[in-house]
Amino acid sequence: TILTTISLFGYVSTGSYHKAIVLPRDDSMAISLLKLSILIVIVVSLLVLFLSVFLPYNIYLWIGQIEMYKYRLIIAPCVLFFGVSIAITSWLARCKRFKTIATSKVVQSSTNAGVTLTSGMLTPSGWGLVGGFISGQLFSLTLILKKSGLHFQDFKGVRVGNGAFKYKNFPIFQSSMVLLNTFSLNILVYFLAYYHDQSTVGLYSQAYKVVNYPFVFITTSFTAVFYQKLNESRCKIKLYRRSFIYSALVSLVVLMPVMLFGESLFRFVFGDKWSDAGIMASILCPLTIMSFSTANVCDVYAVTRKNHILLVWQILYLLI
């Protein structure tokens, strides 16, 4: 649940102004939005640090998150790395450096997996998982900062007021949508942690990883390209429909074996004790197909500045 909490804060830590970085015609406004995004990330990280330090143990006990209490002090720096990373990634997408974006995700995932596996073999504990996440974020952030071509002096004298006002619908609607979306994707983790033991949470986490991780790199790379192309395209509806259909077909083909034979596949690959995770994975497949297809093309509402429509959709999705 610690990584879920980091993602929850991380995705909204920029006030969603990072989504607007691609939109302006002139680079000065884009730099202004980038600076604004990073400033908001710093403020959010400081607030999270304040809560981590002063939130009493009884609160963690009341919400059933005793394990999180041990890792509470690393949440704020992780949110900082996470938020700055997505802001810089949006700048790279504006500059059409999609290869750098894809490489950074490979570096992040490889480092995460390497540190987690090594730690697991040496001293199995939750710190290995957290250490892998932090290491992946740091290596990825170092790479994109180096490749971004940005320097500290680029932000000197840059005012953020105009950009903040012009794109004010992003923090109002987009951030709310992202918060609800992240919460809806991870709500079961919190419920399982509260009502069941950690083994059940582990089964669900394994099922979620198997079903969703194949699409992590695709979604990240695709949305970066799609967002940029959509912003430049004159036939936005045609591009939207084609991308949605292709995404749905790809996810359906990839997940069909898991959907039909999930329990058997998990038992064969991971062992008999993971058969329940296979059942969970089969149930998650239809939701993953829908989520992947919509996630790849939902930026159309950001480009057209109709973020409120996406917020309404997300509320309905959460309720369903």
C-alpha positions in Angstrom: 0.0 0.0 0.0 3.0 2.3 0.4 3.6 2.4 -3.3 -0.1 2.9 -4.0 0.0 5.9 -1.6 3.0 7.4 -3.4 1.3 7.0 -6.8 -1.8 8.6 -5.4 0.0 11.7 -4.3 2.5 11.7 -7.1 0.1 11.8 -10.0 -1.6 15.0 -8.6 1.5 16.6 -7.2 1.9 18.9 -10.3 -1.7 20.1 -10.1 -1.9 18.5 -13.5 -0.3 21.5 -15.1 2.3 19.1 -16.6 -0.4 18.0 -19.0 -0.6 21.5 -20.4 3.1 21.8 -21.2 2.6 20.3 -24.7 -0.2 22.7 -25.6 1.3 26.2 -26.0 2.7 27.4 -29.3 5.6 29.2 -27.8 8.3 27.7 -25.6 8.2 30.5 -23.1 4.7 29.6 -21.9 5.7 25.9 -21.8 8.7 26.8 -19.6 6.4 28.8 -17.4 4.1 25.7 -17.0 7.0 23.5 -16.3 8.3 25.8 -13.6 4.8 26.0 -12.1 4.5 22.2 -12.1 7.8 21.8 -10.3 6.9 24.5 -7.7 3.6 22.8 -7.0 5.4 19.4 -6.6 7.8 20.9 -4.1 4.9 22.4 -2.1 2.9 19.1 -2.1 6.0 17.1 -1.1 6.6 19.4 1.9 2.9 19.0 2.9 3.2 15.3 2.7 6.4 15.4 4.7 4.6 17.5 7.4 1.8 14.9 7.6 4.3 12.0 7.7 6.1 13.5 10.6 3.2 14.7 12.7 0.4 12.2 11.9 0.0 10.1 15.0 0.4 6.4 15.0 -3.3 5.9 16.1 -4.4 7.2 12.7 -2.5 4.5 10.9 -3.9 2.0 13.3 -7.4 3.2 12.7 -7.2 2.9 8.9 -5.5 -0.5 9.1 -2.2 0.7 7.6 0.3 -0.1 10.4 2.9 -1.3 7.9 2.8 2.2 6.2 3.9 3.8 9.5 7.4 2.2 9.1 7.9 3.8 5.7 6.1 7.1 6.2 9.2 9.3 6.0 10.1 8.1 2.5 6.7 9.0 1.0 7.6 12.7 0.6 10.9 12.3 -1.3 9.3 9.7 -3.5 6.4 12.0 -4.3 9.0 14.7 -5.2 10.9 12.4 -7.6 7.6 11.2 -9.1 6.2 14.6 -9.7 9.4 16.1 -11.2 9.7 13.1 -13.4 6.2 13.4 -15.0 6.8 17.2 -15.4 10.1 16.7 -17.3 8.6 13.8 -19.3 5.9 16.2 -20.5 8.6 18.6 -21.6 10.4 15.8 -23.5 7.1 14.9 -25.2 6.8 18.5 -26.3 10.3 18.3 -27.7 9.3 15.0 -29.4 12.1 13.1 -27.6 10.0 9.9 -27.4 13.0 7.6 -27.5 14.4 9.2 -24.3 11.0 8.8 -22.6 10.9 5.1 -23.6 14.5 4.6 -22.5 13.8 6.2 -19.1 10.9 3.8 -18.5 13.1 0.8 -19.3 15.8 2.1 -17.0 13.3 2.7 -14.2 11.7 -0.7 -14.5 15.0 -2.6 -14.9 16.5 -0.8 -11.8 13.4 -1.4 -9.8 13.3 -5.1 -10.6 17.0 -5.5 -10.1 17.1 -3.9 -6.7 13.9 -5.6 -5.5 15.1 -9.1 -6.6 18.6 -8.7 -5.2 17.2 -7.4 -1.9 14.7 -10.2 -1.8 17.4 -12.8 -2.1 19.6 -11.3 0.5 17.2 -9.9 3.2 13.5 -10.3 2.2 11.5 -7.4 3.5 9.3 -4.5 2.5 12.3 -2.3 2.3 13.5 -4.1 -0.8 10.3 -3.2 -2.7 10.5 0.4 -1.5 14.2 0.6 -2.3 13.6 -0.7 -5.8 11.0 1.9 -6.4 13.2 4.7 -5.2 16.2 3.5 -7.1 14.2 3.2 -10.3 12.8 6.7 -9.9 16.2 8.2 -9.2 17.9 6.6 -12.2 15.1 7.5 -14.5 14.9 11.1 -13.3 18.7 11.5 -13.6 18.5 10.3 -17.2 15.6 12.6 -18.3 17.1 15.6 -16.6 20.4 15.0 -18.5 18.6 14.6 -21.8 16.1 17.4 -21.4 18.6 20.1 -22.2 17.2 22.2 -19.4 19.3 24.4 -17.1 18.6 26.3 -13.9 19.0 29.7 -15.7 16.2 28.7 -18.1 13.7 29.3 -15.2 15.1 32.6 -14.0 12.7 35.5 -14.4 10.0 33.2 -15.7 6.6 34.2 -14.4 4.0 31.5 -13.7 0.9 33.6 -13.2 -0.3 33.7 -16.8 0.0 30.0 -17.4 -1.6 29.2 -14.1 -4.7 31.3 -15.0 -4.9 30.3 -18.7 -4.8 26.6 -17.9 -6.7 26.7 -14.6 -9.1 24.0 -15.6 -6.3 21.4 -15.4 -5.9 21.6 -11.6 -9.7 21.9 -11.1 -10.8 19.1 -13.3 -7.8 17.1 -14.5 -6.3 16.7 -11.0 -9.6 15.6 -9.6 -10.0 13.1 -12.4 -6.4 11.7 -11.9 -7.0 11.4 -8.2 -10.2 9.5 -8.7 -8.7 7.3 -11.4 -5.7 6.4 -9.2 -7.9 5.7 -6.3 -10.3 3.6 -8.3 -7.4 1.5 -9.7 -6.0 0.9 -6.2 -9.1 1.0 -4.0 -9.1 -2.8 -3.7 -5.6 -2.7 -2.2 -6.9 -0.6 0.7 -10.0 -2.6 1.2 -8.1 -5.9 1.2 -5.4 -4.6 3.5 -8.2 -3.4 6.0 -10.4 -6.5 5.9 -7.9 -9.3 5.0 -4.4 -10.3 5.8 -1.2 -9.4 3.8 -1.3 -12.7 1.9 -4.5 -11.8 0.2 -3.1 -8.4 -0.7 -0.1 -10.2 -2.1 -2.2 -12.4 -4.2 -4.1 -9.4 -5.6 -0.9 -7.5 -6.2 0.6 -10.4 -8.2 -2.6 -10.7 -10.3 -2.6 -6.9 -10.9 1.0 -6.9 -11.9 0.7 -9.8 -14.4 -2.4 -8.3 -16.0 -1.3 -4.6 -16.1 2.5 -4.5 -16.4 2.6 -5.6 -20.0 0.8 -2.4 -20.8 2.9 0.0 -18.7 5.6 0.7 -21.3 3.0 0.7 -24.2 0.8 3.3 -22.4 3.6 5.6 -21.4 5.2 5.6 -24.8 1.9 5.7 -26.7 0.2 8.5 -24.7 3.3 10.7 -25.1 3.2 10.4 -28.9 -0.6 10.5 -29.1 -0.8 13.6 -27.0 1.7 15.4 -29.2 0.2 14.2 -32.5 -3.3 15.0 -31.3 -2.3 18.5 -30.4 -1.0 19.0 -34.0 -3.7 17.0 -35.9 -6.5 18.6 -37.8 -8.5 15.3 -37.8 -8.7 14.7 -34.0 -11.8 12.5 -34.1 -10.4 10.1 -36.7 -7.1 9.8 -34.8 -9.1 9.3 -31.5 -11.3 6.5 -33.0 -8.4 4.7 -34.7 -6.2 4.8 -31.5 -9.1 3.5 -29.3 -9.9 0.6 -31.6 -6.2 -0.4 -31.9 -5.7 -0.2 -28.2 -8.8 -2.4 -27.4 -7.7 -5.0 -30.0 -4.1 -5.2 -28.7 -5.2 -5.5 -25.1 -7.8 -8.1 -26.0 -5.3 -10.3 -27.8 -2.6 -10.0 -25.1 -5.0 -10.8 -22.2 -7.2 -13.4 -23.8 -5.1 -16.4 -22.5 -5.2 -15.0 -18.9 -8.9 -14.3 -19.2 -9.7 -17.8 -20.3 -7.0 -19.9 -18.4 -5.8 -17.5 -15.6 -6.0 -20.1 -12.8 -4.2 -22.8 -14.8 -1.5 -20.4 -16.0 -0.7 -19.0 -12.6 -0.6 -22.5 -11.1 1.8 -23.7 -13.8 4.1 -20.6 -13.7 4.1 -19.7 -10.0 2.9 -22.8 -8.2 -0.4 -24.1 -6.7 -0.5 -21.5 -3.9 -1.0 -18.7 -6.6 -4.1 -20.3 -8.2 -6.4 -17.8 -6.4 -4.3 -15.0 -7.9 -5.0 -16.5 -11.3 -8.8 -16.3 -10.6 -8.4 -12.6 -9.6 -6.4 -12.0 -12.8 -9.2 -13.4 -15.0 -11.7 -11.1 -13.3 -9.4 -8.1 -13.7 -8.9 -8.6 -17.5 -12.1 -7.0 -18.8 -11.5 -3.9 -16.6 -7.9 -3.7 -17.7 -8.9 -3.8 -21.4 -11.4 -1.0 -20.8 -8.9 1.0 -18.7 -6.0 0.5 -21.2 -8.1 1.6 -24.2 -9.5 4.7 -22.5 -6.2 5.7 -20.9 -4.4 5.8 -24.2 -6.8 8.3 -25.7 -8.3 10.2 -22.8 -5.8 13.0 -23.4 -8.1 14.2 -26.2 -10.1 16.0 -23.5 -7.0 17.8 -22.2 -6.0 18.9 -25.7 -9.5 20.3 -26.3 -9.7 21.7 -22.7 -12.8 19.7 -21.9 -11.4 18.1 -18.8 -14.8 18.3 -17.0 -16.2 15.6 -19.3 -13.4 13.2 -18.3 -14.0 14.0 -14.6 -17.7 13.1 -15.0 -16.7 9.9 -16.7 -14.3 9.0 -13.9 -16.9 9.6 -11.3 -19.2 7.2 -13.1 -16.4 4.7 -13.5 -15.6 4.8 -9.8 -19.2 4.3 -8.8 -19.7 1.4 -11.2 
